[in-house]
Amino acid sequence: MTAKSILRVGLMTALAAGTFAAVPAASAPAARESANGHGTLLVTGSTGLVRRQFSFNAERRADGTVTGHATLINPAFTGANGHSPYQLDVDISCMHVVGNIAIMGGTTKRTNDPSLVDAVFFTVQDNGEPGTNDKISRAFFWDDDPHTQGPASACMDTGPNDFPLEQIESGNVQVRG
């Protein structure tokens, strides 16, 4: 597997529908998109099945900007520096919600693999509570060149079916739109 396919983090969350009780549309607060979750995803490593851990949160603020953070720890992957487990921290600055799926993008904040420092994208799907059927994609990087930096805003051009989703083993994903 390539580093890209191993690191796909699948963190798209589903949109939970909200309602307002008898409030005129003009006075109803604007919906704020958000996605958050944590859990484990089983992946195959050199020693058999291992649990990749993930956590993320993202929120669209009233001014339209998106802020958030994601963390991935993958003991099944040894990066270009030869150190395991692979660790990735992402500053999320892009998100859009389609139904129960959230597509997010951000920039690498910290990693122990110097070849994977580009814009990062992932998708999550919220399939209800308590999260046993929720899904996440693996992380996708802009490209394989550590000397270029793609725009995190490219998440807006990504659709809900662009990244394969995998069912999480444990945890919960929540998406609000």
GUGU-874875 format. One record per atom (N, C-alpha, C): residue number from 0; atom name; z, x, y. Coordinates in steps of 0.001 Angstrom, whole numbers. Example, Ala and Ser with C-alpha at 12.3 -4.5 7.8 and 13.67 -1.06 7.14 Angstrom:
+------+------+---------+---------+---------+
! zami ! zaza !      up !    east !   north !
+------+------+---------+---------+---------+
!    0 !    N !    7800 !   13190 !   -5690 !
!    0 !   CA !    7800 !   12300 !   -4500 !
!    0 !    C !    7800 !   13200 !   -3300 !
!    1 !    N !    7080 !   12850 !   -2250 !
!    1 !   CA !    7140 !   13670 !   -1060 !
!    1 !    C !    7870 !   12900 !      30 !
+------+------+---------+---------+---------+
END
This chain:
+------+------+---------+---------+---------+
! zami ! zaza !      up !    east !   north !
+------+------+---------+---------+---------+
!    0 !    N !       0 !     833 !   -1179 !
!    0 !   CA !       0 !       0 !       0 !
!    0 !    C !       0 !     875 !    1238 !
!    1 !    N !    -638 !     388 !    2293 !
!    1 !   CA !    -629 !    1132 !    3541 !
!    1 !    C !     666 !     867 !    4275 !
!    2 !    N !     937 !    1723 !    5251 !
!    2 !   CA !    2145 !    1524 !    6048 !
!    2 !    C !    2110 !     167 !    6726 !
!    3 !    N !     914 !    -257 !    7168 !
!    3 !   CA !     808 !   -1558 !    7821 !
!    3 !    C !    1222 !   -2670 !    6876 !
!    4 !    N !     729 !   -2657 !    5650 !
!    4 !   CA !    1042 !   -3762 !    4748 !
!    4 !    C !    2496 !   -3716 !    4297 !
!    5 !    N !    3060 !   -2545 !    4174 !
!    5 !   CA !    4460 !   -2434 !    3766 !
!    5 !    C !    5376 !   -2919 !    4881 !
!    6 !    N !    4973 !   -2702 !    6112 !
!    6 !   CA !    5851 !   -3008 !    7224 !
!    6 !    C !    5646 !   -4402 !    7801 !
!    7 !    N !    4725 !   -5150 !    7270 !
!    7 !   CA !    4551 !   -6507 !    7781 !
!    7 !    C !    5876 !   -7225 !    7643 !
!    8 !    N !    6387 !   -7712 !    8732 !
!    8 !   CA !    7738 !   -8244 !    8722 !
!    8 !    C !    7768 !   -9758 !    8587 !
!    9 !    N !    6789 !  -10449 !    8658 !
!    9 !   CA !    6738 !  -11895 !    8523 !
!    9 !    C !    7903 !  -12592 !    9158 !
!   10 !    N !    7874 !  -12719 !   10447 !
!   10 !   CA !    9018 !  -13332 !   11070 !
!   10 !    C !    8631 !  -14586 !   11853 !
!   11 !    N !    7652 !  -15354 !   11432 !
!   11 !   CA !    7251 !  -16545 !   12177 !
!   11 !    C !    8207 !  -17672 !   11835 !
!   12 !    N !    8666 !  -18374 !   12840 !
!   12 !   CA !    9593 !  -19467 !   12569 !
!   12 !    C !    8966 !  -20808 !   12865 !
!   13 !    N !    9489 !  -21826 !   12233 !
!   13 !   CA !    8954 !  -23162 !   12406 !
!   13 !    C !    9562 !  -23835 !   13613 !
!   14 !    N !    8823 !  -24734 !   14187 !
!   14 !   CA !    9262 !  -25463 !   15358 !
!   14 !    C !   10051 !  -26688 !   14929 !
!   15 !    N !   11237 !  -26809 !   15446 !
!   15 !   CA !   12027 !  -27999 !   15163 !
!   15 !    C !   11798 !  -28981 !   16309 !
!   16 !    N !   11402 !  -30217 !   16011 !
!   16 !   CA !   11083 !  -31194 !   17044 !
!   16 !    C !   12362 !  -31692 !   17699 !
!   17 !    N !   12338 !  -31820 !   19016 !
!   17 !   CA !   13475 !  -32333 !   19760 !
!   17 !    C !   13062 !  -33599 !   20500 !
!   18 !    N !   14023 !  -34459 !   20788 !
!   18 !   CA !   13731 !  -35681 !   21509 !
!   18 !    C !   14716 !  -35843 !   22646 !
!   19 !    N !   14308 !  -36613 !   23662 !
!   19 !   CA !   15173 !  -36933 !   24781 !
!   19 !    C !   15385 !  -38434 !   24766 !
!   20 !    N !   16606 !  -38865 !   24931 !
!   20 !   CA !   16920 !  -40289 !   24861 !
!   20 !    C !   16696 !  -40953 !   26210 !
!   21 !    N !   15708 !  -41816 !   26297 !
!   21 !   CA !   15441 !  -42677 !   27451 !
!   21 !    C !   15583 !  -41958 !   28784 !
!   22 !    N !   15001 !  -40789 !   28909 !
!   22 !   CA !   15018 !  -40056 !   30164 !
!   22 !    C !   13595 !  -40065 !   30697 !
!   23 !    N !   13390 !  -40450 !   31941 !
!   23 !   CA !   12035 !  -40447 !   32485 !
!   23 !    C !   11417 !  -39062 !   32386 !
!   24 !    N !   10122 !  -39013 !   32118 !
!   24 !   CA !    9429 !  -37735 !   31899 !
!   24 !    C !    9587 !  -36799 !   33081 !
!   25 !    N !    9623 !  -37307 !   34289 !
!   25 !   CA !    9714 !  -36452 !   35472 !
!   25 !    C !   11043 !  -35719 !   35541 !
!   26 !    N !   12109 !  -36298 !   34961 !
!   26 !   CA !   13402 !  -35642 !   35059 !
!   26 !    C !   13796 !  -34904 !   33782 !
!   27 !    N !   12961 !  -34983 !   32749 !
!   27 !   CA !   13277 !  -34299 !   31495 !
!   27 !    C !   13131 !  -32801 !   31688 !
!   28 !    N !   14069 !  -32015 !   31153 !
!   28 !   CA !   13957 !  -30565 !   31287 !
!   28 !    C !   12760 !  -30049 !   30506 !
!   29 !    N !   12161 !  -28984 !   31018 !
!   29 !   CA !   11025 !  -28374 !   30335 !
!   29 !    C !   11489 !  -27791 !   29005 !
!   30 !    N !   10671 !  -27988 !   27982 !
!   30 !   CA !   11017 !  -27447 !   26669 !
!   30 !    C !   10975 !  -25929 !   26730 !
!   31 !    N !   11952 !  -25312 !   26137 !
!   31 !   CA !   11992 !  -23855 !   26080 !
!   31 !    C !   11764 !  -23439 !   24648 !
!   32 !    N !   10712 !  -22666 !   24433 !
!   32 !   CA !   10449 !  -22159 !   23090 !
!   32 !    C !   11471 !  -21091 !   22757 !
!   33 !    N !   11900 !  -21110 !   21491 !
!   33 !   CA !   12783 !  -20054 !   21012 !
!   33 !    C !   12607 !  -19911 !   19506 !
!   34 !    N !   12927 !  -18745 !   19026 !
!   34 !   CA !   12892 !  -18465 !   17588 !
!   34 !    C !   13993 !  -17463 !   17296 !
!   35 !    N !   14704 !  -17689 !   16198 !
!   35 !   CA !   15719 !  -16725 !   15793 !
!   35 !    C !   15910 !  -16831 !   14291 !
!   36 !    N !   16401 !  -15772 !   13717 !
!   36 !   CA !   16655 !  -15786 !   12290 !
!   36 !    C !   17125 !  -14437 !   11785 !
!   37 !    N !   17505 !  -14453 !   10517 !
!   37 !   CA !   17959 !  -13240 !    9841 !
!   37 !    C !   17855 !  -13495 !    8346 !
!   38 !    N !   17851 !  -12440 !    7582 !
!   38 !   CA !   17851 !  -12619 !    6145 !
!   38 !    C !   17282 !  -11433 !    5407 !
!   39 !    N !   16904 !  -11701 !    4157 !
!   39 !   CA !   16328 !  -10663 !    3314 !
!   39 !    C !   15045 !  -11181 !    2687 !
!   40 !    N !   14177 !  -10235 !    2399 !
!   40 !   CA !   12911 !  -10490 !    1732 !
!   40 !    C !   12813 !   -9482 !     598 !
!   41 !    N !   12558 !   -9950 !    -611 !
!   41 !   CA !   12420 !   -9033 !   -1747 !
!   41 !    C !   11072 !   -8335 !   -1683 !
!   42 !    N !   11079 !   -7013 !   -1803 !
!   42 !   CA !    9846 !   -6219 !   -1835 !
!   42 !    C !    9928 !   -5243 !   -2996 !
!   43 !    N !    8793 !   -4798 !   -3470 !
!   43 !   CA !    8754 !   -3839 !   -4565 !
!   43 !    C !    8804 !   -2426 !   -4014 !
!   44 !    N !    9759 !   -1661 !   -4496 !
!   44 !   CA !    9888 !    -263 !   -4118 !
!   44 !    C !    9734 !     623 !   -5339 !
!   45 !    N !    9874 !    1908 !   -5160 !
!   45 !   CA !    9703 !    2853 !   -6265 !
!   45 !    C !   10771 !    2677 !   -7341 !
!   46 !    N !   11902 !    2058 !   -6977 !
!   46 !   CA !   12977 !    1847 !   -7948 !
!   46 !    C !   13066 !     394 !   -8411 !
!   47 !    N !   12041 !    -394 !   -8123 !
!   47 !   CA !   12046 !   -1809 !   -8492 !
!   47 !    C !   12149 !   -2688 !   -7267 !
!   48 !    N !   12682 !   -3886 !   -7432 !
!   48 !   CA !   12823 !   -4807 !   -6317 !
!   48 !    C !   13961 !   -4375 !   -5404 !
!   49 !    N !   13695 !   -4375 !   -4113 !
!   49 !   CA !   14709 !   -4058 !   -3114 !
!   49 !    C !   14686 !   -5145 !   -2038 !
!   50 !    N !   15750 !   -5222 !   -1292 !
!   50 !   CA !   15864 !   -6239 !    -250 !
!   50 !    C !   15605 !   -5616 !    1117 !
!   51 !    N !   14547 !   -6093 !    1754 !
!   51 !   CA !   14263 !   -5695 !    3133 !
!   51 !    C !   15033 !   -6657 !    4029 !
!   52 !    N !   15793 !   -6122 !    4968 !
!   52 !   CA !   16607 !   -6935 !    5868 !
!   52 !    C !   15874 !   -7112 !    7197 !
!   53 !    N !   16003 !   -8310 !    7769 !
!   53 !   CA !   15400 !   -8555 !    9073 !
!   53 !    C !   16308 !   -9441 !    9911 !
!   54 !    N !   16187 !   -9300 !   11214 !
!   54 !   CA !   16821 !  -10216 !   12156 !
!   54 !    C !   15963 !  -10221 !   13417 !
!   55 !    N !   15946 !  -11353 !   14106 !
!   55 !   CA !   15146 !  -11455 !   15324 !
!   55 !    C !   15658 !  -12602 !   16174 !
!   56 !    N !   15347 !  -12522 !   17468 !
!   56 !   CA !   15572 !  -13629 !   18389 !
!   56 !    C !   14564 !  -13479 !   19520 !
!   57 !    N !   14059 !  -14595 !   19991 !
!   57 !   CA !   13129 !  -14596 !   21115 !
!   57 !    C !   13292 !  -15911 !   21856 !
!   58 !    N !   13131 !  -15850 !   23175 !
!   58 !   CA !   13287 !  -17042 !   24004 !
!   58 !    C !   12315 !  -16966 !   25167 !
!   59 !    N !   11679 !  -18112 !   25458 !
!   59 !   CA !   10864 !  -18218 !   26659 !
!   59 !    C !   11779 !  -18718 !   27769 !
!   60 !    N !   11880 !  -17940 !   28833 !
!   60 !   CA !   12740 !  -18303 !   29962 !
!   60 !    C !   12039 !  -19326 !   30858 !
!   61 !    N !   12781 !  -19879 !   31791 !
!   61 !   CA !   12240 !  -20889 !   32701 !
!   61 !    C !   11053 !  -20368 !   33505 !
!   62 !    N !   11038 !  -19053 !   33785 !
!   62 !   CA !    9924 !  -18488 !   34558 !
!   62 !    C !    8709 !  -18152 !   33686 !
!   63 !    N !    8787 !  -18453 !   32383 !
!   63 !   CA !    7663 !  -18224 !   31477 !
!   63 !    C !    7696 !  -16903 !   30731 !
!   64 !    N !    8558 !  -15985 !   31131 !
!   64 !   CA !    8637 !  -14706 !   30431 !
!   64 !    C !    9349 !  -14881 !   29094 !
!   65 !    N !    9039 !  -13997 !   28175 !
!   65 !   CA !    9658 !  -14023 !   26848 !
!   65 !    C !   10498 !  -12767 !   26694 !
!   66 !    N !   11712 !  -12944 !   26207 !
!   66 !   CA !   12574 !  -11803 !   25915 !
!   66 !    C !   13141 !  -11972 !   24518 !
!   67 !    N !   13393 !  -10866 !   23879 !
!   67 !   CA !   13983 !  -10922 !   22554 !
!   67 !    C !   14012 !   -9570 !   21890 !
!   68 !    N !   14460 !   -9583 !   20646 !
!   68 !   CA !   14640 !   -8342 !   19894 !
!   68 !    C !   14452 !   -8629 !   18413 !
!   69 !    N !   13912 !   -7677 !   17691 !
!   69 !   CA !   13793 !   -7773 !   16229 !
!   69 !    C !   14198 !   -6448 !   15606 !
!   70 !    N !   14803 !   -6530 !   14422 !
!   70 !   CA !   15206 !   -5342 !   13665 !
!   70 !    C !   14742 !   -5506 !   12225 !
!   71 !    N !   14216 !   -4428 !   11667 !
!   71 !   CA !   13790 !   -4409 !   10273 !
!   71 !    C !   14360 !   -3161 !    9618 !
!   72 !    N !   14908 !   -3338 !    8423 !
!   72 !   CA !   15343 !   -2204 !    7609 !
!   72 !    C !   14701 !   -2387 !    6244 !
!   73 !    N !   13856 !   -1422 !    5865 !
!   73 !   CA !   13106 !   -1522 !    4614 !
!   73 !    C !   13387 !    -306 !    3733 !
!   74 !    N !   14275 !    -457 !    2740 !
!   74 !   CA !   14598 !     672 !    1864 !
!   74 !    C !   13462 !    1029 !     907 !
!   75 !    N !   12434 !     183 !     804 !
!   75 !   CA !   11321 !     453 !    -107 !
!   75 !    C !   10257 !    1322 !     536 !
!   76 !    N !   10409 !    1652 !    1824 !
!   76 !   CA !    9379 !    2418 !    2529 !
!   76 !    C !    9954 !    3700 !    3086 !
!   77 !    N !    9298 !    4793 !    2814 !
!   77 !   CA !    9623 !    6083 !    3412 !
!   77 !    C !    8503 !    6400 !    4383 !
!   78 !    N !    8830 !    6504 !    5640 !
!   78 !   CA !    7827 !    6721 !    6675 !
!   78 !    C !    7254 !    8123 !    6676 !
!   79 !    N !    6450 !    8382 !    7690 !
!   79 !   CA !    5761 !    9669 !    7823 !
!   79 !    C !    6737 !   10835 !    7893 !
!   80 !    N !    7968 !   10590 !    8331 !
!   80 !   CA !    8952 !   11673 !    8424 !
!   80 !    C !    9678 !   11907 !    7098 !
!   81 !    N !    9383 !   11088 !    6078 !
!   81 !   CA !    9990 !   11267 !    4769 !
!   81 !    C !   11383 !   10694 !    4624 !
!   82 !    N !   11860 !    9987 !    5639 !
!   82 !   CA !   13215 !    9437 !    5600 !
!   82 !    C !   13183 !    7964 !    5204 !
!   83 !    N !   14115 !    7604 !    4353 !
!   83 !   CA !   14263 !    6232 !    3927 !
!   83 !    C !   15715 !    5835 !    4161 !
!   84 !    N !   16049 !    4625 !    4510 !
!   84 !   CA !   15149 !    3497 !    4651 !
!   84 !    C !   14407 !    3525 !    5986 !
!   85 !    N !   13260 !    2863 !    6012 !
!   85 !   CA !   12516 !    2713 !    7255 !
!   85 !    C !   13288 !    1760 !    8159 !
!   86 !    N !   13406 !    2122 !    9437 !
!   86 !   CA !   14092 !    1273 !   10410 !
!   86 !    C !   13198 !    1076 !   11616 !
!   87 !    N !   13181 !    -167 !   12129 !
!   87 !   CA !   12346 !    -514 !   13279 !
!   87 !    C !   13104 !   -1471 !   14179 !
!   88 !    N !   13154 !   -1161 !   15468 !
!   88 !   CA !   13685 !   -2065 !   16485 !
!   88 !    C !   12552 !   -2390 !   17447 !
!   89 !    N !   12390 !   -3676 !   17764 !
!   89 !   CA !   11283 !   -4144 !   18595 !
!   89 !    C !   11829 !   -4931 !   19776 !
!   90 !    N !   11312 !   -4653 !   20978 !
!   90 !   CA !   11566 !   -5488 !   22146 !
!   90 !    C !   10470 !   -6541 !   22181 !
!   91 !    N !   10837 !   -7804 !   21961 !
!   91 !   CA !    9861 !   -8891 !   21932 !
!   91 !    C !    9579 !   -9349 !   23363 !
!   92 !    N !    8292 !   -9434 !   23706 !
!   92 !   CA !    7901 !   -9875 !   25048 !
!   92 !    C !    6797 !  -10925 !   25015 !
!   93 !    N !    6402 !  -11354 !   23818 !
!   93 !   CA !    5343 !  -12351 !   23673 !
!   93 !    C !    5704 !  -13286 !   22520 !
!   94 !    N !    5485 !  -14599 !   22733 !
!   94 !   CA !    5743 !  -15558 !   21668 !
!   94 !    C !    4978 !  -16832 !   21973 !
!   95 !    N !    4437 !  -17432 !   20930 !
!   95 !   CA !    3973 !  -18810 !   21060 !
!   95 !    C !    4264 !  -19532 !   19766 !
!   96 !    N !    4507 !  -20846 !   19924 !
!   96 !   CA !    4926 !  -21675 !   18813 !
!   96 !    C !    3820 !  -22678 !   18508 !
!   97 !    N !    3477 !  -22776 !   17221 !
!   97 !   CA !    2504 !  -23751 !   16745 !
!   97 !    C !    3176 !  -24519 !   15616 !
!   98 !    N !    3576 !  -25746 !   15896 !
!   98 !   CA !    4283 !  -26530 !   14889 !
!   98 !    C !    5589 !  -25866 !   14523 !
!   99 !    N !    5745 !  -25548 !   13238 !
!   99 !   CA !    6991 !  -24921 !   12782 !
!   99 !    C !    6841 !  -23406 !   12609 !
!  100 !    N !    5821 !  -22849 !   13259 !
!  100 !   CA !    5541 !  -21412 !   13154 !
!  100 !    C !    5638 !  -20764 !   14531 !
!  101 !    N !    6283 !  -19608 !   14580 !
!  101 !   CA !    6362 !  -18816 !   15810 !
!  101 !    C !    5659 !  -17489 !   15572 !
!  102 !    N !    4803 !  -17126 !   16500 !
!  102 !   CA !    4075 !  -15861 !   16455 !
!  102 !    C !    4652 !  -14998 !   17573 !
!  103 !    N !    5098 !  -13795 !   17225 !
!  103 !   CA !    5755 !  -12939 !   18200 !
!  103 !    C !    5107 !  -11557 !   18259 !
!  104 !    N !    5225 !  -10947 !   19429 !
!  104 !   CA !    4737 !   -9591 !   19627 !
!  104 !    C !    5682 !   -8828 !   20527 !
!  105 !    N !    5719 !   -7532 !   20342 !
!  105 !   CA !    6592 !   -6699 !   21164 !
!  105 !    C !    6220 !   -5240 !   21037 !
!  106 !    N !    7040 !   -4413 !   21628 !
!  106 !   CA !    6810 !   -2971 !   21589 !
!  106 !    C !    7928 !   -2302 !   20789 !
!  107 !    N !    7565 !   -1224 !   20131 !
!  107 !   CA !    8528 !    -466 !   19350 !
!  107 !    C !    9550 !     151 !   20290 !
!  108 !    N !   10806 !    -179 !   20085 !
!  108 !   CA !   11895 !     380 !   20891 !
!  108 !    C !   12468 !    1617 !   20212 !
!  109 !    N !   12651 !    1518 !   18873 !
!  109 !   CA !   13220 !    2638 !   18119 !
!  109 !    C !   12695 !    2549 !   16699 !
!  110 !    N !   12365 !    3696 !   16134 !
!  110 !   CA !   11917 !    3769 !   14755 !
!  110 !    C !   12202 !    5165 !   14219 !
!  111 !    N !   12299 !    5290 !   12900 !
!  111 !   CA !   12453 !    6619 !   12313 !
!  111 !    C !   11133 !    7088 !   11701 !
!  112 !    N !   10021 !    6460 !   12093 !
!  112 !   CA !    8686 !    6896 !   11666 !
!  112 !    C !    7834 !    7111 !   12910 !
!  113 !    N !    7631 !    8362 !   13331 !
!  113 !   CA !    6904 !    8638 !   14571 !
!  113 !    C !    5435 !    8217 !   14544 !
!  114 !    N !    4895 !    7853 !   13391 !
!  114 !   CA !    3502 !    7407 !   13342 !
!  114 !    C !    3377 !    5905 !   13600 !
!  115 !    N !    4497 !    5188 !   13641 !
!  115 !   CA !    4473 !    3731 !   13834 !
!  115 !    C !    5239 !    3368 !   15103 !
!  116 !    N !    4612 !    3596 !   16250 !
!  116 !   CA !    5282 !    3396 !   17531 !
!  116 !    C !    4487 !    2469 !   18445 !
!  117 !    N !    3620 !    1664 !   17903 !
!  117 !   CA !    2709 !     838 !   18676 !
!  117 !    C !    3254 !    -575 !   18869 !
!  118 !    N !    2433 !   -1438 !   19479 !
!  118 !   CA !    2772 !   -2854 !   19586 !
!  118 !    C !    2913 !   -3429 !   18173 !
!  119 !    N !    3870 !   -4326 !   17996 !
!  119 !   CA !    4198 !   -4893 !   16688 !
!  119 !    C !    4082 !   -6413 !   16779 !
!  120 !    N !    3537 !   -7026 !   15709 !
!  120 !   CA !    3355 !   -8473 !   15673 !
!  120 !    C !    3875 !   -9015 !   14346 !
!  121 !    N !    4442 !  -10223 !   14372 !
!  121 !   CA !    4878 !  -10869 !   13135 !
!  121 !    C !    4968 !  -12369 !   13360 !
!  122 !    N !    5056 !  -13098 !   12262 !
!  122 !   CA !    5093 !  -14556 !   12289 !
!  122 !    C !    6245 !  -15035 !   11417 !
!  123 !    N !    6855 !  -16157 !   11824 !
!  123 !   CA !    7909 !  -16770 !   11029 !
!  123 !    C !    7638 !  -18260 !   10903 !
!  124 !    N !    8169 !  -18852 !    9852 !
!  124 !   CA !    7997 !  -20281 !    9621 !
!  124 !    C !    9335 !  -20909 !    9256 !
!  125 !    N !    9690 !  -21964 !    9972 !
!  125 !   CA !   10946 !  -22695 !    9751 !
!  125 !    C !   10624 !  -23929 !    8931 !
!  126 !    N !   11141 !  -23983 !    7720 !
!  126 !   CA !   10889 !  -25119 !    6836 !
!  126 !    C !   12139 !  -25951 !    6610 !
!  127 !    N !   13030 !  -25990 !    7602 !
!  127 !   CA !   14211 !  -26829 !    7526 !
!  127 !    C !   15456 !  -26072 !    7120 !
!  128 !    N !   16514 !  -26817 !    7076 !
!  128 !   CA !   17815 !  -26225 !    6763 !
!  128 !    C !   18115 !  -26369 !    5282 !
!  129 !    N !   18811 !  -25456 !    4677 !
!  129 !   CA !   19501 !  -24306 !    5254 !
!  129 !    C !   18672 !  -23025 !    5269 !
!  130 !    N !   17382 !  -23108 !    5157 !
!  130 !   CA !   16545 !  -21921 !    5275 !
!  130 !    C !   15997 !  -21387 !    3968 !
!  131 !    N !   16235 !  -22043 !    2867 !
!  131 !   CA !   15809 !  -21494 !    1578 !
!  131 !    C !   14294 !  -21487 !    1406 !
!  132 !    N !   13576 !  -22286 !    2165 !
!  132 !   CA !   12117 !  -22299 !    2065 !
!  132 !    C !   11457 !  -21662 !    3274 !
!  133 !    N !   12219 !  -21015 !    4144 !
!  133 !   CA !   11665 !  -20373 !    5327 !
!  133 !    C !   10838 !  -19161 !    4917 !
!  134 !    N !    9907 !  -18792 !    5791 !
!  134 !   CA !    8999 !  -17685 !    5480 !
!  134 !    C !    8891 !  -16730 !    6655 !
!  135 !    N !    8437 !  -15518 !    6336 !
!  135 !   CA !    8226 !  -14487 !    7339 !
!  135 !    C !    7024 !  -13652 !    6909 !
!  136 !    N !    6317 !  -13108 !    7879 !
!  136 !   CA !    5233 !  -12176 !    7549 !
!  136 !    C !    5808 !  -10767 !    7604 !
!  137 !    N !    5049 !   -9837 !    7174 !
!  137 !   CA !    5435 !   -8445 !    7381 !
!  137 !    C !    5022 !   -8063 !    8792 !
!  138 !    N !    5432 !   -6896 !    9254 !
!  138 !   CA !    5088 !   -6443 !   10603 !
!  138 !    C !    3686 !   -5842 !   10589 !
!  139 !    N !    2934 !   -6154 !   11626 !
!  139 !   CA !    1599 !   -5591 !   11801 !
!  139 !    C !    1592 !   -4797 !   13101 !
!  140 !    N !    1030 !   -3601 !   13049 !
!  140 !   CA !     962 !   -2747 !   14224 !
!  140 !    C !    -441 !   -2815 !   14822 !
!  141 !    N !    -531 !   -2538 !   16122 !
!  141 !   CA !   -1803 !   -2603 !   16851 !
!  141 !    C !   -2862 !   -1755 !   16168 !
!  142 !    N !   -2531 !    -514 !   15846 !
!  142 !   CA !   -3447 !     373 !   15119 !
!  142 !    C !   -2649 !    1510 !   14486 !
!  143 !    N !   -3349 !    2438 !   13857 !
!  143 !   CA !   -2684 !    3561 !   13178 !
!  143 !    C !   -2562 !    4803 !   14053 !
!  144 !    N !   -2910 !    4705 !   15332 !
!  144 !   CA !   -2906 !    5861 !   16209 !
!  144 !    C !   -1643 !    5873 !   17068 !
!  145 !    N !    -708 !    6821 !   16833 !
!  145 !   CA !     532 !    6845 !   17618 !
!  145 !    C !     304 !    7229 !   19080 !
!  146 !    N !    -928 !    7621 !   19442 !
!  146 !   CA !   -1214 !    8033 !   20813 !
!  146 !    C !   -1770 !    6891 !   21655 !
!  147 !    N !   -1988 !    5727 !   21060 !
!  147 !   CA !   -2442 !    4560 !   21819 !
!  147 !    C !   -1376 !    3480 !   21742 !
!  148 !    N !   -1374 !    2607 !   22709 !
!  148 !   CA !    -390 !    1520 !   22728 !
!  148 !    C !   -1129 !     224 !   23023 !
!  149 !    N !   -1194 !    -651 !   22050 !
!  149 !   CA !   -1811 !   -1952 !   22253 !
!  149 !    C !    -884 !   -2863 !   23028 !
!  150 !    N !   -1441 !   -3932 !   23606 !
!  150 !   CA !    -608 !   -4854 !   24383 !
!  150 !    C !     137 !   -5852 !   23490 !
!  151 !    N !    1423 !   -5992 !   23701 !
!  151 !   CA !    2207 !   -6977 !   22949 !
!  151 !    C !    1720 !   -8389 !   23252 !
!  152 !    N !    1108 !   -8588 !   24423 !
!  152 !   CA !     618 !   -9908 !   24820 !
!  152 !    C !    -507 !  -10404 !   23917 !
!  153 !    N !   -1055 !   -9534 !   23074 !
!  153 !   CA !   -2098 !   -9947 !   22128 !
!  153 !    C !   -1570 !  -10971 !   21126 !
!  154 !    N !    -265 !  -11182 !   21070 !
!  154 !   CA !     264 !  -12209 !   20168 !
!  154 !    C !    -275 !  -13576 !   20560 !
!  155 !    N !    -650 !  -13774 !   21808 !
!  155 !   CA !   -1185 !  -15054 !   22253 !
!  155 !    C !   -2556 !  -15335 !   21634 !
!  156 !    N !   -3231 !  -14298 !   21151 !
!  156 !   CA !   -4541 !  -14456 !   20511 !
!  156 !    C !   -4423 !  -14559 !   18995 !
!  157 !    N !   -3209 !  -14582 !   18485 !
!  157 !   CA !   -2954 !  -14620 !   17050 !
!  157 !    C !   -2624 !  -16045 !   16631 !
!  158 !    N !   -3233 !  -16485 !   15542 !
!  158 !   CA !   -3001 !  -17837 !   15058 !
!  158 !    C !   -1923 !  -17905 !   14001 !
!  159 !    N !   -1490 !  -19129 !   13659 !
!  159 !   CA !    -396 !  -19298 !   12699 !
!  159 !    C !    -753 !  -18872 !   11278 !
!  160 !    N !   -2016 !  -18704 !   10966 !
!  160 !   CA !   -2420 !  -18309 !    9611 !
!  160 !    C !   -2971 !  -16892 !    9546 !
!  161 !    N !   -2846 !  -16119 !   10627 !
!  161 !   CA !   -3421 !  -14771 !   10658 !
!  161 !    C !   -2647 !  -13758 !    9823 !
!  162 !    N !   -1335 !  -13935 !    9689 !
!  162 !   CA !    -523 !  -13011 !    8908 !
!  162 !    C !      16 !  -13752 !    7688 !
!  163 !    N !    -171 !  -13208 !    6487 !
!  163 !   CA !     358 !  -13877 !    5283 !
!  163 !    C !    1879 !  -13994 !    5350 !
!  164 !    N !    2361 !  -15173 !    5029 !
!  164 !   CA !    3806 !  -15441 !    5045 !
!  164 !    C !    4374 !  -15329 !    3645 !
!  165 !    N !    5609 !  -14835 !    3555 !
!  165 !   CA !    6308 !  -14699 !    2289 !
!  165 !    C !    7642 !  -15423 !    2394 !
!  166 !    N !    8026 !  -16111 !    1326 !
!  166 !   CA !    9291 !  -16838 !    1327 !
!  166 !    C !   10449 !  -15855 !    1335 !
!  167 !    N !   11438 !  -16127 !    2202 !
!  167 !   CA !   12604 !  -15246 !    2264 !
!  167 !    C !   13517 !  -15534 !    1078 !
!  168 !    N !   14253 !  -14517 !     683 !
!  168 !   CA !   15200 !  -14664 !    -421 !
!  168 !    C !   16474 !  -15348 !      64 !
!  169 !    N !   16958 !  -14922 !    1205 !
!  169 !   CA !   18176 !  -15499 !    1768 !
!  169 !    C !   18087 !  -15435 !    3279 !
!  170 !    N !   18897 !  -16247 !    3942 !
!  170 !   CA !   18919 !  -16264 !    5389 !
!  170 !    C !   18420 !  -17583 !    5940 !
!  171 !    N !   18057 !  -17573 !    7211 !
!  171 !   CA !   17597 !  -18781 !    7882 !
!  171 !    C !   16725 !  -18399 !    9059 !
!  172 !    N !   15665 !  -19170 !    9261 !
!  172 !   CA !   14766 !  -19015 !   10395 !
!  172 !    C !   14781 !  -20339 !   11149 !
!  173 !    N !   14883 !  -20268 !   12476 !
!  173 !   CA !   14856 !  -21473 !   13295 !
!  173 !    C !   13861 !  -21291 !   14422 !
!  174 !    N !   13030 !  -22329 !   14627 !
!  174 !   CA !   12028 !  -22319 !   15693 !
!  174 !    C !   12204 !  -23596 !   16508 !
!  175 !    N !   12199 !  -23450 !   17811 !
!  175 !   CA !   12290 !  -24582 !   18729 !
!  175 !    C !   11116 !  -24499 !   19699 !
!  176 !    N !   10589 !  -25678 !   20030 !
!  176 !   CA !    9444 !  -25685 !   20948 !
!  176 !    C !    9648 !  -26639 !   22081 !
+------+------+---------+---------+---------+
END
